[in-house]
């Protein structure tokens, strides 16, 4: 699989490239960035480490050379400021993103390629890419609440002294202010997480609030997220490359699950070689389903402002 990372000279793109290199699953990684010198440097640095990690082709390129890519990962974007919501990035990032999508289309894209949007506000930009590129349904996906879900699981496992890989708990909806935790299906080692000592309603509220603020905390301490988002990007890429049929909270165009249509957000989604292959309408608690619909409404209102 050939993966082209647009914005690969930045923190998120370069961290994603490193995670993909460490796994050694994809065969080719192309770094594209507005700063061509930075792209060359990142590609060179990664290539120097190849003998210790994996046999892959890693290089800096451009949109013309990306035309035969199997997967485009778009991480380019203007940096989020401390105390700025992800949706506040909308007006600053939509213009840049539209230019990137235009460049991809102008230089060519395969009908069976997948476009994976990471840039924020990810749900809005995923919808714009879906509308503009004309690819088959599911072949445009967004990172959605993958990072939020990973942070959620990490905080729970750390607080309750549980193995991080055994904690399964989802964040769904918007990647932003209206996202919601799904405690109804949360488990650890296959058993209900809500029955673990210490995981009472008070703790559930506290850990979700900390999850929502985690992005701003990382920004204030080190300038922006990198390693965790790189790892979650790689998880999605590998689900596609290996056709894992993995259930992940990626963002994609909704066509009826939970009564949602014409909006991109995260619901339980089967991810494989076709991208977002199926939305699973798993049973939620009534309050969770209500929160999911409210999140969709908030995004549709924001999308209407973009379209206008």
C-alpha positions as CSV (number, residue, x, y, z in Angstrom):
1,X,0.0,0.0,0.0
2,X,1.2,3.5,-0.9
3,X,0.4,6.2,1.6
4,X,0.9,9.9,0.9
5,X,0.8,12.1,4.0
6,X,-0.1,15.7,3.1
7,X,1.3,17.9,5.9
8,X,3.9,15.3,6.6
9,X,6.4,17.9,7.6
10,X,4.4,19.0,10.7
11,X,4.2,17.4,14.1
12,X,1.1,15.2,13.4
13,X,2.1,14.1,9.9
14,X,5.7,13.2,10.9
15,X,4.6,11.3,14.0
16,X,2.1,9.4,11.9
17,X,4.8,8.6,9.4
18,X,7.0,7.3,12.1
19,X,4.2,5.1,13.5
20,X,3.6,3.7,10.1
21,X,7.3,3.0,9.6
22,X,7.6,1.2,13.0
23,X,4.8,-1.2,12.1
24,X,6.3,-2.0,8.7
25,X,2.8,-2.8,7.2
26,X,2.5,-0.3,4.4
27,X,5.1,-0.5,1.6
28,X,5.5,3.1,0.6
29,X,5.3,6.4,2.5
30,X,5.4,9.7,0.6
31,X,5.8,13.0,2.6
32,X,4.2,16.1,1.1
33,X,4.3,19.5,2.7
34,X,4.0,23.2,1.7
35,X,7.5,23.5,3.2
36,X,9.4,21.3,0.7
37,X,12.6,21.5,2.6
38,X,10.9,20.2,5.8
39,X,9.4,17.4,3.8
40,X,12.8,16.4,2.5
41,X,14.3,16.5,5.9
42,X,11.6,14.4,7.5
43,X,11.8,11.8,4.7
44,X,15.6,11.7,5.0
45,X,15.4,11.3,8.8
46,X,12.9,8.4,8.5
47,X,14.9,6.8,5.7
48,X,18.0,6.8,7.8
49,X,16.2,4.7,10.4
50,X,14.8,2.1,7.9
51,X,17.6,-0.5,8.4
52,X,16.5,-0.9,12.0
53,X,12.8,-0.9,11.4
54,X,11.3,-2.0,8.0
55,X,11.9,-2.4,4.3
56,X,9.8,0.5,2.9
57,X,10.2,3.2,0.3
58,X,10.1,6.6,2.2
59,X,10.6,9.9,0.3
60,X,9.4,13.4,-0.2
61,X,7.2,14.1,-3.2
62,X,4.3,16.2,-4.6
63,X,0.7,15.9,-5.7
64,X,1.7,14.6,-9.2
65,X,3.7,11.8,-7.7
66,X,0.8,11.0,-5.3
67,X,-1.7,10.3,-8.0
68,X,-1.3,6.5,-7.7
69,X,-1.6,6.5,-3.9
70,X,-3.9,4.0,-2.3
71,X,-4.4,6.2,0.7
72,X,-4.1,10.0,1.2
73,X,-3.7,11.1,4.8
74,X,-4.4,14.8,5.2
75,X,-2.8,16.3,8.4
76,X,-2.1,19.8,7.1
77,X,-3.8,22.6,8.9
78,X,-3.4,25.8,10.9
79,X,-2.4,25.1,14.6
80,X,-5.1,25.3,17.2
81,X,-4.6,27.9,19.8
82,X,-4.9,27.3,23.6
83,X,-8.6,27.7,24.7
84,X,-9.7,27.6,21.1
85,X,-12.4,25.0,20.3
86,X,-11.9,22.8,17.3
87,X,-14.8,24.3,15.5
88,X,-13.3,27.8,16.0
89,X,-10.6,26.6,13.6
90,X,-13.3,26.2,10.9
91,X,-13.0,29.6,9.2
92,X,-9.2,29.5,9.3
93,X,-8.8,26.0,7.9
94,X,-11.6,25.5,5.3
95,X,-9.8,27.6,2.7
96,X,-6.5,25.8,3.1
97,X,-8.3,22.4,3.1
98,X,-10.2,23.3,-0.1
99,X,-7.0,24.1,-1.8
100,X,-5.5,20.7,-0.8
101,X,-8.5,18.8,-2.0
102,X,-8.5,20.7,-5.3
103,X,-4.8,19.9,-5.8
104,X,-5.5,16.2,-5.2
105,X,-8.3,16.1,-7.7
106,X,-6.4,18.2,-10.3
107,X,-3.4,15.9,-10.3
108,X,-5.4,12.7,-10.3
109,X,-6.8,10.2,-7.8
110,X,-7.7,6.5,-8.3
111,X,-11.3,5.5,-8.0
112,X,-10.4,3.0,-5.4
113,X,-8.2,5.3,-3.3
114,X,-9.2,6.3,0.2
115,X,-8.9,9.9,1.6
116,X,-8.3,10.0,5.3
117,X,-8.9,13.4,6.9
118,X,-7.1,14.3,10.1
119,X,-7.1,18.1,9.9
120,X,-9.6,20.0,12.2
121,X,-12.4,20.6,12.4
122,X,-12.3,17.0,11.1
123,X,-16.0,16.3,10.8
124,X,-16.7,19.4,8.8
125,X,-13.7,18.9,6.5
126,X,-14.6,15.2,6.0
127,X,-18.0,16.3,4.8
128,X,-16.5,18.8,2.4
129,X,-14.1,16.2,1.0
130,X,-16.9,13.7,0.6
131,X,-19.0,16.3,-1.3
132,X,-16.1,17.5,-3.6
133,X,-14.1,14.4,-4.5
134,X,-16.9,12.2,-5.8
135,X,-15.5,8.9,-4.5
136,X,-17.7,6.0,-3.6
137,X,-19.4,6.1,-0.2
138,X,-17.0,5.3,2.7
139,X,-13.9,6.1,0.7
140,X,-13.6,9.4,2.5
141,X,-13.2,9.0,6.2
142,X,-12.1,11.3,9.1
143,X,-10.1,10.5,12.2
144,X,-13.3,11.4,14.1
145,X,-13.2,10.5,17.8
146,X,-10.4,8.0,17.5
147,X,-8.0,10.2,19.5
148,X,-10.7,11.1,22.0
149,X,-11.5,7.4,22.5
150,X,-7.8,6.6,23.0
151,X,-7.4,9.4,25.6
152,X,-10.6,8.2,27.3
153,X,-9.3,4.6,27.5
154,X,-5.9,5.7,28.7
155,X,-7.2,7.9,31.5
156,X,-9.6,5.2,32.7
157,X,-6.9,2.5,32.7
158,X,-4.4,4.7,34.5
159,X,-6.9,5.8,37.2
160,X,-8.3,2.3,37.8
161,X,-5.0,0.5,37.4
162,X,-6.2,-1.6,34.5
163,X,-4.4,-2.7,31.3
164,X,-4.9,0.0,28.7
165,X,-5.3,-2.6,25.8
166,X,-8.1,-4.3,27.8
167,X,-10.2,-1.2,28.4
168,X,-12.8,-0.8,25.7
169,X,-14.8,2.4,25.9
170,X,-16.0,4.6,23.0
171,X,-16.4,8.3,22.4
172,X,-18.9,9.0,19.6
173,X,-20.3,12.0,17.8
174,X,-18.4,15.2,17.0
175,X,-14.7,15.4,17.5
176,X,-15.2,18.5,19.7
177,X,-17.5,20.0,22.2
178,X,-20.6,17.9,21.7
179,X,-18.9,14.4,21.7
180,X,-20.4,11.8,24.1
181,X,-19.0,8.9,26.1
182,X,-20.6,5.5,25.7
183,X,-20.7,3.8,29.0
184,X,-23.4,1.3,28.1
185,X,-20.9,-0.9,26.2
186,X,-17.7,-0.1,28.1
187,X,-15.8,-3.2,29.1
188,X,-12.5,-4.3,30.6
189,X,-11.4,-7.8,29.6
190,X,-14.9,-8.4,28.2
191,X,-16.6,-7.6,31.5
192,X,-18.7,-4.5,32.2
193,X,-16.4,-1.6,33.1
194,X,-19.1,0.2,35.1
195,X,-19.0,-2.7,37.6
196,X,-15.3,-2.1,38.4
197,X,-14.7,-0.6,41.8
198,X,-14.3,3.1,41.6
199,X,-16.1,3.5,38.2
200,X,-19.2,5.1,39.7
201,X,-21.2,7.9,38.1
202,X,-19.2,10.6,39.8
203,X,-16.0,9.1,38.4
204,X,-17.6,8.7,34.9
205,X,-18.4,12.4,34.8
206,X,-15.0,13.4,36.0
207,X,-13.0,11.3,33.5
208,X,-15.1,12.4,30.6
209,X,-14.6,16.0,31.5
210,X,-10.8,15.4,31.7
211,X,-10.9,13.6,28.3
212,X,-12.6,16.6,26.7
213,X,-9.9,18.9,28.1
214,X,-7.0,16.6,27.2
215,X,-6.3,18.3,23.9
216,X,-6.0,21.7,25.4
217,X,-3.8,20.4,28.2
218,X,-1.4,18.9,25.7
219,X,-1.3,22.1,23.7
220,X,-0.6,24.2,26.8
221,X,2.2,21.9,27.9
222,X,4.0,20.9,24.6
223,X,2.4,22.9,21.9
224,X,0.3,20.2,20.3
225,X,-0.5,16.5,20.2
226,X,1.8,14.2,18.3
227,X,2.5,10.7,19.4
228,X,-1.1,9.7,20.4
229,X,-2.6,11.1,17.3
230,X,0.1,9.4,15.2
231,X,-0.7,6.1,16.8
232,X,-4.5,6.4,16.2
233,X,-3.8,7.4,12.6
234,X,-1.7,4.3,12.2
235,X,-4.5,2.1,13.7
236,X,-6.9,3.3,11.1
237,X,-4.4,2.9,8.2
238,X,-3.6,-0.6,9.3
239,X,-7.3,-1.6,9.6
240,X,-7.5,-0.6,5.9
241,X,-4.3,-2.1,4.7
242,X,-5.0,-5.5,6.4
243,X,-8.7,-5.4,5.7
244,X,-9.3,-6.0,9.4
245,X,-13.0,-5.2,9.5
246,X,-12.2,-3.4,12.8
247,X,-14.9,-1.6,14.6
248,X,-13.6,2.0,15.0
249,X,-15.1,5.4,15.8
250,X,-14.0,7.1,12.5
251,X,-16.0,9.9,11.0
252,X,-17.8,9.3,7.7
253,X,-21.0,10.4,5.9
254,X,-24.1,9.0,7.7
255,X,-26.8,7.4,5.6
256,X,-29.4,6.3,8.2
257,X,-27.8,4.7,11.3
258,X,-29.5,6.1,14.5
259,X,-31.7,8.2,12.1
260,X,-28.7,10.3,11.0
261,X,-28.2,11.5,7.4
262,X,-26.1,14.0,5.5
263,X,-23.6,14.7,8.3
264,X,-20.1,13.3,9.0
265,X,-19.5,12.2,12.5
266,X,-18.4,9.1,14.5
267,X,-20.6,6.1,15.0
268,X,-19.5,2.5,15.4
269,X,-18.0,1.8,12.0
270,X,-16.5,-1.3,10.4
271,X,-13.2,-0.3,8.8
272,X,-11.5,-2.4,6.1
273,X,-10.0,-2.2,2.6
274,X,-13.1,-0.2,1.4
275,X,-12.7,2.4,4.1
276,X,-15.8,2.9,6.2
277,X,-17.6,-0.2,5.0
278,X,-20.6,-0.4,7.4
279,X,-22.2,1.6,10.2
280,X,-23.4,-0.6,13.1
281,X,-26.4,0.7,14.9
282,X,-25.6,-0.9,18.2
283,X,-28.0,-0.4,21.1
284,X,-27.2,2.7,23.2
285,X,-28.8,4.0,26.4
286,X,-31.6,6.5,25.5
287,X,-29.5,9.4,26.9
288,X,-26.6,8.3,24.8
289,X,-28.6,8.2,21.6
290,X,-30.2,11.5,22.4
291,X,-26.7,13.0,22.9
292,X,-25.5,11.5,19.6
293,X,-28.4,13.2,17.7
294,X,-27.7,16.5,19.5
295,X,-24.1,16.2,18.3
296,X,-25.2,15.6,14.7
297,X,-27.5,18.7,14.9
298,X,-24.7,20.9,16.2
299,X,-22.5,19.8,13.3
300,X,-25.2,20.3,10.7
301,X,-25.7,23.8,12.0
302,X,-22.0,24.5,11.7
303,X,-21.9,22.9,8.2
304,X,-24.7,25.2,7.1
305,X,-22.6,28.2,8.1
306,X,-19.7,26.9,6.0
307,X,-21.9,26.2,3.0
308,X,-23.4,29.7,3.3
